[in-house]
C-alpha cells in the first residue's frame, strides 16, 4: 500500500457457464490509498453479503488501477476479516459498506 491516492475501477462479475463469459453485475470507481487487491476482496465480500449468490453461481471481483495490472478476487480469497483497513471500507459505495460486518 502506498500513501498516494490511486484511481481504481472495479467490477463484480458473474460467470455464465453456457456461453463461457463473465457478465458484469456491478461496477464502480474509487480514489484511495488502499491496495487494489484489498479493494477487490472488499467489493466481493460486500456484494456477497448484500445479495447472497445461489449455489450454482460463480462470482469474482476485478479491480483495475490506473497505470497498473488488474487484480482479481474470488470466493477462495475471502476470509472472515476481509475488510480491516479503514481506507478500503471508505472506498466502497454505501450499499457495500453497510453489508459488511461492523468493526472492520
N, CA, C and O atoms as a DFTB+ gen file, in Angstrom:
416 C
 N C O
     1  1       0.843      -1.173       0.000
     2  2       0.000       0.000       0.000
     3  2       0.886       1.233       0.000
     4  3       1.898       1.269       0.701
     5  1       0.525       2.230      -0.767
     6  2       1.286       3.462      -0.841
     7  2       0.507       4.574      -0.172
     8  3      -0.662       4.401       0.172
     9  1       1.144       5.704       0.011
    10  2       0.488       6.854       0.609
    11  2      -0.174       7.734      -0.442
    12  3      -0.889       8.675      -0.098
    13  1       0.051       7.443      -1.705
    14  2      -0.534       8.229      -2.780
    15  2      -1.892       7.669      -3.169
    16  3      -2.095       6.455      -3.185
    17  1      -2.817       8.565      -3.482
    18  2      -4.129       8.126      -3.946
    19  2      -4.024       7.533      -5.341
    20  3      -3.308       8.050      -6.198
    21  1      -4.745       6.447      -5.555
    22  2      -4.793       5.776      -6.845
    23  2      -6.251       5.661      -7.270
    24  3      -7.119       5.347      -6.457
    25  1      -6.512       5.914      -8.536
    26  2      -7.863       5.710      -9.053
    27  2      -8.020       4.248      -9.435
    28  3      -7.197       3.689     -10.161
    29  1      -9.092       3.635      -8.935
    30  2      -9.355       2.221      -9.187
    31  2     -10.766       2.071      -9.730
    32  3     -11.714       2.650      -9.199
    33  1     -10.892       1.299     -10.781
    34  2     -12.205       0.911     -11.311
    35  2     -12.393      -0.554     -10.962
    36  3     -11.508      -1.373     -11.206
    37  1     -13.560      -0.891     -10.383
    38  2     -13.809      -2.281     -10.006
    39  2     -15.109      -2.787     -10.623
    40  3     -16.025      -2.018     -10.914
    41  1     -15.158      -4.089     -10.810
    42  2     -16.353      -4.751     -11.360
    43  2     -16.645      -6.006     -10.553
    44  3     -15.733      -6.671     -10.062
    45  1     -17.927      -6.319     -10.424
    46  2     -18.369      -7.599      -9.891
    47  2     -18.904      -8.373     -11.082
    48  3     -19.769      -7.883     -11.808
    49  1     -18.392      -9.580     -11.287
    50  2     -18.755     -10.354     -12.472
    51  2     -19.327     -11.722     -12.086
    52  3     -18.902     -12.344     -11.112
    53  1     -20.288     -12.159     -12.868
    54  2     -20.932     -13.459     -12.708
    55  2     -20.566     -14.317     -13.913
    56  3     -20.673     -13.871     -15.055
    57  1     -20.138     -15.541     -13.656
    58  2     -19.768     -16.441     -14.744
    59  2     -21.009     -17.104     -15.316
    60  3     -21.825     -17.646     -14.572
    61  1     -21.154     -17.063     -16.629
    62  2     -22.268     -17.698     -17.338
    63  2     -21.698     -18.931     -18.024
    64  3     -21.051     -18.809     -19.064
    65  1     -21.927     -20.126     -17.460
    66  2     -21.241     -21.320     -17.960
    67  2     -21.652     -21.767     -19.361
    68  3     -20.847     -22.372     -20.069
    69  1     -22.868     -21.485     -19.770
    70  2     -23.302     -21.954     -21.091
    71  2     -22.618     -21.205     -22.222
    72  3     -22.261     -21.803     -23.237
    73  1     -22.432     -19.908     -22.056
    74  2     -21.735     -19.136     -23.085
    75  2     -20.264     -18.905     -22.729
    76  3     -19.513     -18.359     -23.536
    77  1     -19.849     -19.316     -21.530
    78  2     -18.468     -19.204     -21.068
    79  2     -17.950     -17.769     -21.068
    80  3     -16.848     -17.493     -21.543
    81  1     -18.764     -16.862     -20.528
    82  2     -18.368     -15.462     -20.415
    83  2     -18.634     -14.964     -18.996
    84  3     -19.439     -15.539     -18.263
    85  1     -17.952     -13.898     -18.626
    86  2     -18.191     -13.224     -17.358
    87  2     -19.096     -12.030     -17.626
    88  3     -18.787     -11.198     -18.478
    89  1     -20.204     -11.939     -16.912
    90  2     -21.194     -10.874     -17.083
    91  2     -21.043      -9.879     -15.934
    92  3     -21.006     -10.279     -14.770
    93  1     -20.955      -8.607     -16.248
    94  2     -20.809      -7.570     -15.232
    95  2     -22.123      -7.398     -14.468
    96  3     -23.169      -7.152     -15.069
    97  1     -22.063      -7.528     -13.150
    98  2     -23.240      -7.363     -12.293
    99  2     -23.234      -6.021     -11.574
   100  3     -24.272      -5.581     -11.079
   101  1     -22.090      -5.373     -11.509
   102  2     -21.982      -4.084     -10.850
   103  2     -20.583      -3.537     -11.033
   104  3     -19.635      -4.299     -11.229
   105  1     -20.446      -2.223     -10.970
   106  2     -19.131      -1.611     -11.126
   107  2     -19.093      -0.290     -10.371
   108  3     -20.123       0.263      -9.986
   109  1     -17.896       0.188     -10.176
   110  2     -17.737       1.466      -9.502
   111  2     -16.314       1.955      -9.622
   112  3     -15.450       1.287     -10.190
   113  1     -16.088       3.132      -9.076
   114  2     -14.764       3.744      -9.107
   115  2     -14.459       4.312      -7.731
   116  3     -15.360       4.694      -6.984
   117  1     -13.188       4.360      -7.416
   118  2     -12.761       4.942      -6.145
   119  2     -11.373       5.538      -6.307
   120  3     -10.575       5.071      -7.120
   121  1     -11.098       6.561      -5.536
   122  2      -9.759       7.104      -5.413
   123  2      -9.348       6.847      -3.977
   124  3      -9.970       7.362      -3.048
   125  1      -8.306       6.055      -3.789
   126  2      -7.969       5.581      -2.458
   127  2      -6.479       5.292      -2.327
   128  3      -5.761       5.189      -3.322
   129  1      -6.034       5.164      -1.092
   130  2      -4.664       4.742      -0.818
   131  2      -4.586       3.233      -0.639
   132  3      -3.492       2.682      -0.518
   133  1      -5.735       2.557      -0.621
   134  2      -5.778       1.108      -0.408
   135  2      -5.258       0.360      -1.631
   136  3      -5.320       0.858      -2.755
   137  1      -4.751      -0.831      -1.391
   138  2      -4.231      -1.679      -2.467
   139  2      -5.387      -2.225      -3.314
   140  3      -6.458      -2.514      -2.780
   141  1      -5.180      -2.369      -4.625
   142  2      -6.236      -2.903      -5.491
   143  2      -6.734      -4.286      -5.056
   144  3      -7.925      -4.571      -5.174
   145  1      -5.844      -5.145      -4.556
   146  2      -6.263      -6.473      -4.104
   147  2      -7.217      -6.364      -2.914
   148  3      -8.176      -7.130      -2.815
   149  1      -6.958      -5.420      -2.018
   150  2      -7.844      -5.218      -0.876
   151  2      -9.211      -4.709      -1.320
   152  3     -10.242      -5.120      -0.786
   153  1      -9.208      -3.816      -2.296
   154  2     -10.479      -3.300      -2.828
   155  2     -11.265      -4.430      -3.481
   156  3     -12.467      -4.554      -3.248
   157  1     -10.616      -5.248      -4.287
   158  2     -11.310      -6.359      -4.960
   159  2     -11.937      -7.310      -3.945
   160  3     -13.088      -7.714      -4.113
   161  1     -11.204      -7.673      -2.900
   162  2     -11.745      -8.571      -1.875
   163  2     -12.903      -7.926      -1.131
   164  3     -13.906      -8.584      -0.854
   165  1     -12.776      -6.645      -0.805
   166  2     -13.835      -5.950      -0.074
   167  2     -15.101      -5.803      -0.915
   168  3     -16.211      -5.968      -0.410
   169  1     -14.927      -5.496      -2.191
   170  2     -16.080      -5.370      -3.090
   171  2     -16.817      -6.700      -3.191
   172  3     -18.044      -6.744      -3.113
   173  1     -16.069      -7.775      -3.364
   174  2     -16.699      -9.094      -3.463
   175  2     -17.381      -9.481      -2.154
   176  3     -18.500      -9.992      -2.165
   177  1     -16.714      -9.241      -1.031
   178  2     -17.309      -9.572       0.277
   179  2     -18.592      -8.784       0.512
   180  3     -19.581      -9.338       0.993
   181  1     -18.583      -7.507       0.181
   182  2     -19.775      -6.679       0.345
   183  2     -20.906      -7.115      -0.557
   184  3     -22.061      -7.155      -0.134
   185  1     -20.583      -7.443      -1.802
   186  2     -21.614      -7.865      -2.750
   187  2     -22.245      -9.187      -2.325
   188  3     -23.465      -9.341      -2.380
   189  1     -21.422     -10.133      -1.905
   190  2     -21.937     -11.439      -1.473
   191  2     -22.776     -11.286      -0.206
   192  3     -23.782     -11.977      -0.046
   193  1     -22.372     -10.383       0.700
   194  2     -23.153     -10.147       1.916
   195  2     -24.480      -9.461       1.608
   196  3     -25.494      -9.759       2.239
   197  1     -24.479      -8.547       0.644
   198  2     -25.698      -7.808       0.300
   199  2     -26.695      -8.650      -0.482
   200  3     -27.903      -8.539      -0.271
   201  1     -26.204      -9.485      -1.376
   202  2     -27.088     -10.342      -2.175
   203  2     -26.431     -11.700      -2.352
   204  3     -25.706     -11.920      -3.322
   205  1     -26.680     -12.610      -1.421
   206  2     -26.016     -13.922      -1.466
   207  2     -26.277     -14.651      -2.789
   208  3     -27.412     -14.694      -3.265
   209  1     -25.237     -15.216      -3.371
   210  2     -25.408     -15.925      -4.647
   211  2     -26.040     -17.297      -4.435
   212  3     -25.973     -17.875      -3.350
   213  1     -26.649     -17.794      -5.493
   214  2     -27.155     -19.170      -5.453
   215  2     -25.969     -20.121      -5.499
   216  3     -24.857     -19.739      -5.864
   217  1     -26.228     -21.357      -5.124
   218  2     -25.150     -22.351      -5.048
   219  2     -24.466     -22.573      -6.393
   220  3     -23.294     -22.947      -6.436
   221  1     -25.178     -22.349      -7.478
   222  2     -24.617     -22.607      -8.806
   223  2     -23.902     -21.396      -9.408
   224  3     -23.332     -21.502     -10.494
   225  1     -23.920     -20.262      -8.733
   226  2     -23.311     -19.049      -9.284
   227  2     -21.846     -18.914      -8.871
   228  3     -21.470     -19.232      -7.743
   229  1     -21.035     -18.439      -9.804
   230  2     -19.625     -18.156      -9.557
   231  2     -19.403     -16.664      -9.761
   232  3     -19.657     -16.128     -10.840
   233  1     -18.926     -15.996      -8.706
   234  2     -18.687     -14.558      -8.764
   235  2     -17.205     -14.262      -8.601
   236  3     -16.457     -15.044      -8.014
   237  1     -16.800     -13.124      -9.128
   238  2     -15.459     -12.622      -8.897
   239  2     -15.513     -11.099      -8.926
   240  3     -16.467     -10.508      -9.433
   241  1     -14.485     -10.479      -8.382
   242  2     -14.346      -9.028      -8.444
   243  2     -13.002      -8.721      -9.087
   244  3     -11.994      -9.365      -8.797
   245  1     -13.009      -7.732      -9.961
   246  2     -11.792      -7.319     -10.653
   247  2     -11.567      -5.839     -10.351
   248  3     -12.452      -5.013     -10.573
   249  1     -10.384      -5.511      -9.848
   250  2     -10.009      -4.119      -9.583
   251  2      -8.902      -3.733     -10.555
   252  3      -7.879      -4.409     -10.665
   253  1      -9.138      -2.621     -11.261
   254  2      -8.172      -2.149     -12.256
   255  2      -7.677      -0.758     -11.875
   256  3      -8.390       0.228     -12.066
   257  1      -6.462      -0.671     -11.338
   258  2      -5.915       0.658     -11.027
   259  2      -5.419       1.344     -12.295
   260  3      -4.992       0.691     -13.246
   261  1      -5.483       2.665     -12.289
   262  2      -4.906       3.411     -13.406
   263  2      -3.405       3.157     -13.426
   264  3      -2.722       3.359     -12.422
   265  1      -2.901       2.723     -14.550
   266  2      -1.472       2.523     -14.700
   267  2      -0.914       1.288     -14.019
   268  3       0.282       1.227     -13.732
   269  1      -1.758       0.306     -13.759
   270  2      -1.276      -0.913     -13.111
   271  2      -2.046      -2.123     -13.599
   272  3      -3.035      -1.987     -14.319
   273  1      -1.594      -3.313     -13.208
   274  2      -2.275      -4.531     -13.649
   275  2      -3.581      -4.762     -12.886
   276  3      -3.725      -4.342     -11.738
   277  1      -4.511      -5.425     -13.532
   278  2      -5.788      -5.767     -12.898
   279  2      -5.571      -6.850     -11.843
   280  3      -4.692      -7.701     -11.984
   281  1      -6.380      -6.806     -10.790
   282  2      -6.328      -7.783      -9.711
   283  2      -7.697      -8.431      -9.603
   284  3      -8.715      -7.738      -9.583
   285  1      -7.727      -9.756      -9.532
   286  2      -8.987     -10.495      -9.444
   287  2      -9.094     -11.169      -8.087
   288  3      -8.125     -11.744      -7.589
   289  1     -10.294     -11.094      -7.486
   290  2     -10.572     -11.774      -6.222
   291  2     -11.750     -12.724      -6.432
   292  3     -12.746     -12.365      -7.059
   293  1     -11.624     -13.926      -5.906
   294  2     -12.687     -14.924      -5.966
   295  2     -13.110     -15.281      -4.545
   296  3     -12.535     -14.784      -3.577
   297  1     -14.105     -16.134      -4.425
   298  2     -14.577     -16.550      -3.102
   299  2     -13.455     -17.204      -2.294
   300  3     -13.439     -17.093      -1.068
   301  1     -12.538     -17.870      -2.947
   302  2     -11.421     -18.516      -2.253
   303  2     -10.497     -17.497      -1.587
   304  3      -9.754     -17.848      -0.671
   305  1     -10.533     -16.240      -2.035
   306  2      -9.682     -15.193      -1.476
   307  2     -10.287     -14.512      -0.253
   308  3      -9.620     -13.725       0.419
   309  1     -11.551     -14.816       0.034
   310  2     -12.236     -14.143       1.138
   311  2     -11.945     -14.833       2.464
   312  3     -11.807     -16.054       2.538
   313  1     -11.856     -14.022       3.497
   314  2     -11.668     -14.511       4.858
   315  2     -12.644     -13.740       5.757
   316  3     -13.156     -12.697       5.351
   317  1     -12.907     -14.238       6.968
   318  2     -13.847     -13.528       7.855
   319  2     -13.445     -12.075       8.127
   320  3     -14.314     -11.223       8.312
   321  1     -12.164     -11.788       8.153
   322  2     -11.698     -10.424       8.418
   323  2     -11.195      -9.749       7.151
   324  3     -10.157      -9.089       7.167
   325  1     -11.927      -9.911       6.057
   326  2     -11.502      -9.396       4.756
   327  2     -11.274      -7.894       4.769
   328  3     -10.301      -7.417       4.185
   329  1     -12.153      -7.137       5.424
   330  2     -12.067      -5.678       5.372
   331  2     -11.693      -5.143       6.749
   332  3     -12.550      -5.025       7.625
   333  1     -10.427      -4.822       6.940
   334  2      -9.975      -4.272       8.213
   335  2      -9.402      -2.867       8.070
   336  3      -9.365      -2.113       9.042
   337  1      -8.961      -2.512       6.886
   338  2      -8.355      -1.202       6.645
   339  2      -9.456      -0.152       6.433
   340  3     -10.303      -0.325       5.557
   341  1      -9.456       0.939       7.223
   342  2     -10.469       1.984       7.038
   343  2     -10.452       2.602       5.639
   344  3     -11.502       3.018       5.148
   345  1      -9.303       2.672       4.992
   346  2      -9.228       3.234       3.633
   347  2      -9.979       2.357       2.648
   348  3     -10.586       2.861       1.703
   349  1      -9.944       1.050       2.860
   350  2     -10.679       0.130       1.983
   351  2     -12.172       0.325       2.176
   352  3     -12.910       0.478       1.202
   353  1     -12.619       0.321       3.414
   354  2     -14.044       0.487       3.715
   355  2     -14.562       1.820       3.173
   356  3     -15.662       1.880       2.623
   357  1     -13.779       2.883       3.324
   358  2     -14.186       4.200       2.847
   359  2     -14.302       4.244       1.323
   360  3     -15.090       5.029       0.795
   361  1     -13.543       3.429       0.615
   362  2     -13.559       3.442      -0.848
   363  2     -14.790       2.744      -1.429
   364  3     -15.080       2.889      -2.617
   365  1     -15.511       1.991      -0.603
   366  2     -16.681       1.259      -1.096
   367  2     -17.913       2.145      -1.128
   368  3     -18.035       3.069      -0.323
   369  1     -18.826       1.876      -2.048
   370  2     -20.100       2.594      -2.020
   371  2     -20.888       2.175      -0.777
   372  3     -20.637       1.113      -0.208
   373  1     -21.822       2.995      -0.367
   374  2     -22.546       2.787       0.882
   375  2     -23.253       1.438       0.954
   376  3     -23.237       0.795       2.004
   377  1     -23.876       0.993      -0.143
   378  2     -24.604      -0.275      -0.086
   379  2     -23.688      -1.468       0.170
   380  3     -24.116      -2.447       0.780
   381  1     -22.436      -1.406      -0.283
   382  2     -21.485      -2.477       0.010
   383  2     -20.894      -2.313       1.414
   384  3     -20.705      -3.291       2.138
   385  1     -20.611      -1.080       1.781
   386  2     -20.065      -0.806       3.112
   387  2     -21.028      -1.246       4.205
   388  3     -20.610      -1.830       5.204
   389  1     -22.321      -0.967       4.022
   390  2     -23.334      -1.347       5.011
   391  2     -23.542      -2.859       5.086
   392  3     -23.960      -3.366       6.127
   393  1     -23.261      -3.579       4.018
   394  2     -23.455      -5.028       4.013
   395  2     -22.354      -5.764       4.754
   396  3     -22.539      -6.909       5.167
   397  1     -21.210      -5.116       4.926
   398  2     -20.084      -5.758       5.615
   399  2     -20.287      -5.734       7.126
   400  3     -20.950      -4.839       7.649
   401  1     -19.721      -6.708       7.826
   402  2     -19.824      -6.702       9.289
   403  2     -19.155      -5.474       9.879
   404  3     -18.145      -4.998       9.362
   405  1     -19.722      -4.967      10.958
   406  2     -19.149      -3.799      11.628
   407  2     -17.844      -4.173      12.310
   408  3     -17.577      -5.347      12.565
   409  1     -17.058      -3.193      12.594
   410  2     -15.819      -3.426      13.308
   411  2     -14.601      -3.488      12.425
   412  3     -13.484      -3.564      12.936
   413  1     -14.774      -3.458      11.092
   414  2     -13.624      -3.533      10.212
   415  2     -13.007      -2.220       9.946
   416  3     -12.021      -2.138       9.214
